Amino acid sequence: MRFIDALEQMQEAARGSEEGRKTYTSKKGASDNKKKSFKGRVINYKSIKDALAKGGYGDIFSTKAAGRLYVISKAKWGDKSGKGKIAKGFTPGSSTPGSDFPNVRKHAARTMLRHGKGTKELAKKYGSRSIRKSKGIGGKDGRLGKGEK
């Protein structure tokens, strides 16, 4: 065995086997075993229709077959959605709107403040100035002082 062949074998051994690298770097091997951990944080319903019937404004949910999260919001315009509740979807990997859990939770909190059962603490943390003003938080226009937040 030549010295150069021995060095190549030593370097290959440090990186794992060739078969293992193929499985790890191929699209099929790398993407099939991803977990949808965000779905464990919310209620899973059988269908969107079921969730809209049982949930309230600002509730975060997912469905059995969906790979995304939904927030129950109020239908405000259009013939298709009419009046009542709609489901706003957040797809993982999408940037508009942000689909990571803190952004979904923030959207749900703002929806709850506008249409649901939002509290003063929620308004102080997530509310706009007009929402804070309506809840009696902040100054006369809803702005928080320097010490508040």
N, C-alpha and C positions, 0 to 999 in steps of 0.2 A: 504494500500500500504506500502510495506517495504521501508526502507531508501535506500537500495542498488538499488532497482528498480527505485526509484525517481532519483538517481544519474545517472543511465544508460540512462534514458529518457532525462535528461538535457544535457548529453554529445552528444547524438544522435541529439538533436535539434540544437546544435551548428554546426554540420557538414552538415546540409541539410537533406532532406528526403531520405529514402532508395531508392525510385524509381528514384529520380534525380541522386543519386550517380551511380546507375546501368547504366543509359543512358549515363552519362558523361564518365564513365570508360570503357564502352564497345567499341569495335573497330568500330562498325557501327555508334554509336552516336557521337563519338569523331572525326572521320575522314571524314564524309560526308559533313560537312559544312565548310571545309577549303576554303579560297579564294585564287585565283591565282593572287596575286597582282602584281607580276613581269611582267605579260603580259600587264598591263596597261601602262608600260613605253616604249613599243616598238610598231612598226607598225604590225598589224595583217593582213595577207594576206589569201586568200582563200585556196591556196595550196603552196607547196614548189616550184613547177614549176613556178607559177605566181611570187613568190618573186624573184627567180633567174633571171627571165626575166626583172623585173622592178628595182631591186636593184643594188647597186654597191658593190665593195669589201669593207668589213669591216662593212657593215650594219647589225644591229641586228634586228631580226624579230621573229614572231611566227605565227602559223596558227590557224585557227578557232578551230580545234579539238585537237590540240597538247597541252600537259601539259609541254612543254619545250621551251627553247629559241634556236635560231639558229643564226649563224654568217655566212655571205657569204664570202667564201674564194676561192682561185684559185686552180683548179685541177692541180696537178703537175706530177702525175705518175699513172700508171695502165690503163688497157684497158677499164674498166667499166666507170671510171669517165672521162677519156680522157682529152681533153682540154676544158677550159671554167670555169664555176663557179660551186661550190659545196656548200652544206649547212652543216656546222659543228654544231652538236647538243649538248646542255648542259641540262642534266636532273636534276631536283631538287632532292636533297638528295644524289647526286653522289659526290664523292670526287676527282675523276680523270677524266677529269679536273674539277677544282672547278666550281660549278654551281651557286654560289651566284652572284648577279648582278655586284659587282665591278670586279670580276674575268672575267666575260663575257665581260664587257666593256673594260678591259685591253687587252683581246685577240682580240677584234674587233679593237682596236687602233693599235696594232702591225700588224694586217692583213692589215689595211688601209695604214700604213706606208710602208709595203713591196710591196703592189700591187695596191694601190689606190691613193687617193688624200690627203696624210698626210701632215700636216703643221709642221713648225719648233717648235712650242709650243708643239705639240703632240710628236714630236721626242725627245724633251728635257725631257718630263715627262715619256714616255713609251718606247722610242727607245733603241735598243741595241747600243753598241759602234760603230759597223759598220754602222748602220743607222744614228747615230748622226754624224759620220765622213762624210758620203755622203751629209748630209744637212749643213755641215760647223759649227757644234756645238761642243764646247769643244776644247781640244788640237788637236795635229796632229793625234792622234789615237782615238779620239772621247770621251776620258775620261773627265768627268766634274771636275772642280776645287773644292776646299773645300767650297767656298762661293756659288757655283751654285747648284741648284736642283729644 
